[in-house]
Amino acid sequence: MAHFPAVGLFVLLVLGGLGLPFPEDATLILCGIFIATGIVRPLPGLIASYAGLLSMDFFLFHIGKKYGTKVTGAKRFSKILSQERLLKLEQKFSRWGIFFLLVGRQLVGLRAQIFLACGTLKMPSLKFIAADMASALLTMSIMVSIGYAGGSSINALSKNIYRIGDAAVALVVVSIFFFFFYKYIKRGRTPG
């Protein structure tokens, strides 16, 4: 991440897609922070993140398409997509069609299940890729924007941190002065 932040973002998205604890949304927010703070240039950061998203989505779709309903019996993937869950998703796809993929991709706990289900249900590859590209662009835009806004705030705060420190020191000095002044006045009024 330190030497090649764009590659690091891609790797985090791939590892997160493989089930390691690197949430997709958190990585996209990190991308926005990196862009705002100048750690990564916008174009390489966005391209790497988008490529990471799409590659893992297509990987899960491909697994579902290659192994079909057998994927629900495989130990690794049955945790993501059970037979019962596949039946429920199939009903949702029957009712909502491609719109279910477009909206479902925005829901954190449902993404991997939807990608596997799309493959298992033999959705045409080009249709899946087109829908996923559009939907991933929306996800990425929202999360990177949140990170960028946060990163910009961090930048503004870090630029003004010395002013904030100076103001805090001045406030402490003035408070100490008034405390001793109050004690002095109070001592002068009490009979001695």
C-alpha positions in Angstrom: 0.0 0.0 0.0 2.8 2.4 0.8 4.7 2.1 -2.5 1.8 1.2 -4.9 -1.5 2.4 -3.3 -3.6 1.7 -6.5 -2.3 -1.9 -6.6 -2.9 -2.1 -2.9 -6.6 -1.1 -3.3 -7.0 -3.7 -6.1 -5.5 -6.4 -3.9 -7.7 -5.4 -0.9 -10.8 -5.7 -3.1 -9.8 -9.1 -4.4 -8.9 -10.4 -1.0 -12.2 -9.1 0.4 -14.0 -10.8 -2.5 -12.3 -14.1 -1.5 -13.8 -13.8 2.0 -11.0 -12.2 3.9 -11.9 -9.3 6.3 -11.5 -6.4 3.9 -15.0 -5.1 3.2 -15.6 -3.7 -0.2 -17.3 -0.5 1.0 -14.5 0.2 3.5 -11.9 -0.3 0.7 -13.8 2.1 -1.6 -14.0 4.7 1.2 -10.3 4.3 1.7 -9.8 4.9 -2.0 -11.6 8.2 -1.6 -9.5 9.2 1.4 -6.3 8.3 -0.5 -7.5 10.5 -3.4 -8.4 13.4 -1.2 -5.1 13.3 0.7 -3.0 12.9 -2.4 -1.7 9.4 -1.6 -3.0 8.1 -4.9 -3.9 10.0 -8.1 -7.6 9.8 -9.0 -7.4 8.0 -12.3 -5.2 5.1 -11.2 -7.1 4.8 -7.8 -10.5 4.7 -9.5 -9.4 2.3 -12.3 -7.7 -0.1 -9.8 -10.8 -0.1 -7.5 -13.2 -0.6 -10.4 -11.2 -3.4 -11.8 -11.0 -5.0 -8.4 -14.8 -4.8 -8.0 -15.6 -6.3 -11.3 -13.0 -9.0 -11.2 -14.3 -10.5 -8.0 -17.9 -10.1 -9.1 -17.2 -11.9 -12.3 -15.2 -14.6 -10.4 -18.2 -15.4 -8.2 -20.5 -15.4 -11.2 -18.1 -17.7 -13.1 -18.0 -20.1 -10.1 -21.8 -20.2 -10.0 -22.1 -20.7 -13.7 -19.4 -23.4 -13.9 -20.6 -25.5 -11.0 -24.3 -24.7 -11.0 -26.3 -25.8 -8.0 -23.4 -27.9 -6.9 -22.0 -24.7 -5.5 -24.6 -24.8 -2.7 -23.1 -28.1 -1.5 -19.5 -27.0 -1.6 -18.2 -26.2 1.9 -16.5 -22.9 0.9 -19.5 -21.6 -1.0 -22.4 -23.1 1.0 -21.7 -20.5 3.7 -22.4 -17.8 1.1 -25.3 -19.4 -0.8 -27.4 -22.2 0.7 -29.9 -24.2 -1.4 -32.8 -22.5 0.4 -31.3 -19.1 -0.2 -30.7 -19.9 -3.9 -34.4 -20.8 -4.2 -35.4 -17.5 -2.7 -33.0 -15.6 -4.9 -34.4 -17.4 -8.0 -37.9 -16.3 -7.1 -36.6 -12.7 -6.7 -34.9 -12.9 -10.2 -38.1 -14.3 -11.7 -40.1 -11.4 -10.3 -37.7 -8.5 -10.7 -35.3 -9.7 -13.4 -32.1 -7.7 -14.0 -33.4 -4.9 -11.7 -32.8 -7.2 -8.8 -29.1 -7.5 -9.7 -28.8 -3.7 -10.1 -30.4 -2.9 -6.7 -29.1 -6.0 -4.9 -25.5 -5.1 -5.6 -25.9 -2.1 -3.4 -26.8 -4.3 -0.4 -23.7 -5.4 1.6 -24.8 -8.8 2.8 -26.4 -9.8 -0.5 -23.7 -9.1 -3.1 -21.8 -12.3 -3.1 -25.0 -14.3 -3.0 -26.4 -12.5 -6.0 -23.3 -13.0 -8.0 -23.2 -16.7 -7.3 -26.9 -17.0 -7.9 -26.7 -15.2 -11.3 -24.1 -17.7 -12.4 -26.0 -20.7 -11.0 -29.2 -19.5 -12.8 -27.2 -19.3 -16.0 -27.6 -15.6 -16.7 -25.9 -14.7 -19.9 -22.4 -13.5 -19.2 -22.7 -10.3 -21.2 -25.9 -9.4 -19.5 -24.4 -10.0 -16.1 -21.2 -8.0 -17.0 -23.2 -5.0 -18.4 -25.6 -4.9 -15.3 -22.7 -5.4 -12.9 -20.6 -2.7 -14.5 -23.4 -0.1 -14.2 -24.3 -1.1 -10.7 -20.6 -1.3 -9.5 -20.1 2.2 -10.9 -22.9 3.5 -8.7 -21.6 1.7 -5.6 -18.1 3.0 -6.3 -19.3 6.6 -6.8 -21.1 6.7 -3.5 -18.4 5.1 -1.4 -15.4 6.9 -3.0 -17.3 10.2 -2.6 -17.9 9.5 1.1 -14.2 8.7 1.5 -13.2 11.8 -0.5 -15.4 14.0 1.7 -13.8 12.5 4.8 -10.3 12.8 3.4 -10.9 16.5 2.5 -12.0 17.1 6.1 -8.9 15.4 7.4 -6.8 17.6 5.1 -8.5 20.8 6.3 -8.1 19.7 9.9 -4.5 18.9 9.5 -3.8 22.3 7.8 -5.5 24.1 10.7 -4.2 21.9 13.5 -1.6 24.5 14.5 -4.2 27.2 14.7 -6.4 24.9 16.8 -3.4 24.1 19.1 -2.6 27.8 19.5 -6.2 28.6 20.3 -6.3 25.8 22.9 -3.1 27.1 24.5 -4.5 30.6 24.6 -7.7 29.3 26.1 -5.8 27.5 28.8 -3.7 30.5 29.6 -6.7 32.8 29.8 -8.6 30.3 32.0 -5.6 30.0 34.4 -5.4 33.8 34.6 -9.1 34.2 35.4 -8.9 31.4 37.9 -6.1 33.1 39.9 -7.7 36.5 39.4 -10.9 35.2 40.8 -9.0 33.6 43.8 -7.2 36.9 44.4 -10.5 38.9 44.3 -12.2 36.3 46.5 -9.4 36.4 49.1 -9.5 40.2 49.2 -13.2 40.3 50.0 -13.2 37.8 52.8 -12.3 39.1 56.3 -8.8 38.2 57.1 
